[in-house]
């Protein structure tokens, strides 16, 4: 089972002079696989904000959506990496020998096998 704990918040700096999302996320020790898409959305948000096409409330809402979306992608990427690590650890571990129980015969067929033995 995946044991990764995700932080509830991720803090990013938005703005025309802010560092790229990739740099900000890597500074937190995580990775963002599709950072080009998020950088493009951030540039579009900046152009609309600077151009005066959005109200202050719209600017806040879109900014929150940007940060939330980047946070979900970062956490998903971390979960995939953690899952790959767990799978590698399980695959490299030697299988434990299982000892059959005495008198165990055929699993689901036990009902039929027991009834045939009783009838003979």
Secondary structure, 3 states (H helix, E strand, C coil): CCCCCCCCCCCCCCCCCCCCHHHHHHHCCCCCCCHHHHHHHHHHHHHHHHHCCCCHHHHHHHHHHHHHHHHHHHHHHHHHHHHHHHHHHHHHCCCCCCCCCCCCCCHHHHHHHHHHHHHC
